[in-house]
Every structure is written in C-alpha cells, then in structure tokens.
Amino acid sequence: MLGKKKFIIFFLYIINLVFYNLRIVYIISSGTGTWICEMAADYQKSEYIGIDILKLHPNIKPFNVQFIQHDILKGLPFEDNSFDYVHAQMLIFDITASDWENIVYKECCRVLKPGGWLEITDLDTAWYNPGPLMSQIRASVHDKFRSIGINLLIIKHHRDLMLSMPTLTLVQQEERVYPLGSWAGKIGILAGSYIKDSCKNFLLWAHPKKNTEKTLNELSAEFEMYKSYCITFRLYAKKT
Ligand SMILES: C[S@@+](CC[C@H](N)C(=O)[O-])C[C@H]1O[C@@H](n2cnc3c(N)ncnc32)[C@H](O)[C@@H]1O
C-alpha cells in the first residue's frame, strides 16, 4: 500500500514536470541518446541534459536537448540543487560498487533540487531458469567483470545505497520479469535477442576462440526449453 502511494507521488511529480513546467531533466549515461531524444520530442516543455563519457549521441537532436561528454566519476559539472529529476539507466557494466556509493549517488543527490526525484533502472544479471550453457556463460561473465572490479549483482544493493543517502526519502523499488525467448511472445523475442547480442559481445571479448554462432544458437534453444528470464529493477527516491 505504501509502495503504491510512493509510486503515485512520483508519477504525479513526473507528469507535472513533463507536461506543465519548464524544468530541467538530467540524464546520466545518455548513450546513443535514443531515450532522451524521444522524451524531449514528446514532452517539449522540459529541458534535457544528457551526459556520457563517450560521444555516442546524434548530431541532429530536439531543440530542448543538450549533450555533454564527461566522465561522471570526476563529479557532475553542475552546481548544487540544479535539477528536478535525475535518471540513470544501464550502468551496471561500468560503475564499481564503491564508485556508486562514494561518487555517483553523492553527486546525484548534490545536483538534485530539494523535492526532486532520482530514478535508477537496470538489469539484474542473475538470470533465472538457466540451462547448463546459460549457467556456464553467467559464471564466466560474472568472473570476468569481478576481475575488473565490477559486481554485476549490484542492482540488488541499490535500495540499501539509496536508503543510506541522508537526503533521500520515499525510496521505492519495483521489479519486472524480463522473459527470454519466443515462449513469452514478442517481448521475449526482443529481450532474448538483446541478451544474445550482449553474450555475443562478451564471448568475442572473453572467449575469442569459441564458436560464437554455435554457442548463441544453443543459448536460444535453452531459453525456450527452460523458459529463462531476467529481472529489471526500477528504483526511485525523493530528495528532502
Ligand atoms: C549500457 S550503456 C547505457 C546507455 C543508456 N543509458 C541506455 O540505457 O541506452 C552505458 C553507458 O554508460 C556510459 N558510461 C560508462 N562509464 C561512464 C562514466 N564514467 N561517465 C559517463 N558515462 C559513462 C557508456 O559510455 C555508455 O554509453
């Protein structure tokens, strides 16, 4: 019940932000800029700033979007209390647990205005109902990332990280099943192909001698046989 109330408060705030007020929305790790450009085109009364360490964004963009190339681990290049909403998505492969705690969360809280909201969404790479090959690839992916200081299960700690920030309140976490394979219809086909592409990149990086095509076909067959799935997490909290 409390979760539903927090969602309604958050939802009404975002609706107000995008429909009625000229306010600034700040997106960390904007990547290719698809999400931010679509939001900016649909909700033109807000101003959007995307930040990414790489210059992946398009040159043609809506008038209310600005992209900045910057390493967020060097801090966010803005004054305190500047933004109404801060959003970060899919940083799981890039930020270590200690950087989340000591830099990213602190900086997000610093640049948010009092009353503004922070939202983090990411995948859980635990992978559920795996077949034998999927279990093997998962262990290898986790080991490889652990060796470079990245904990791929960090999403499960984000709630505690948010709760540990003294200026965040109304912390809420939602989870959605992300089914892999055609057994789950169109969404499963799309999600399965996304995970397959990610595994392909991983295999080319970590196991270049493996027959990648054959491995990926076996992986697809396992998705169907075991009804495999992932979970996506969405967390949001309000700055006091
Ligand atoms: C998996 S992509 C996600 C992109 C986008 N958020 C999305 O959901 O499509 C991760 C992004 O984080 C960016 N990134 C990684 N480390 C970063 C850092 N230290 N500072 C800023 N951006 C970073 C990468 O360049 C990449 O565009």
The ligand as an ORCA input file, in Angstrom:
! r2SCAN-3c Opt
* xyz 0 1
  C      24.996      0.198    -21.444
  S      25.152      1.865    -21.937
  C      23.569      2.514    -21.475
  C      23.209      3.749    -22.247
  C      21.815      4.302    -21.957
  N      21.690      4.704    -20.565
  C      20.754      3.301    -22.310
  O      20.068      2.783    -21.422
  O      20.600      3.005    -23.513
  C      26.224      2.539    -20.680
  C      26.658      3.951    -20.980
  O      27.373      4.470    -19.869
  C      28.413      5.276    -20.350
  N      29.425      5.415    -19.304
  C      30.193      4.449    -18.781
  N      31.014      4.925    -17.838
  C      30.760      6.257    -17.761
  C      31.316      7.319    -16.989
  N      32.285      7.098    -16.094
  N      30.839      8.569    -17.185
  C      29.851      8.792    -18.079
  N      29.284      7.829    -18.844
  C      29.736      6.572    -18.692
  C      28.900      4.499    -21.581
  O      29.650      5.303    -22.465
  C      27.596      4.023    -22.181
  O      27.065      4.940    -23.111
*
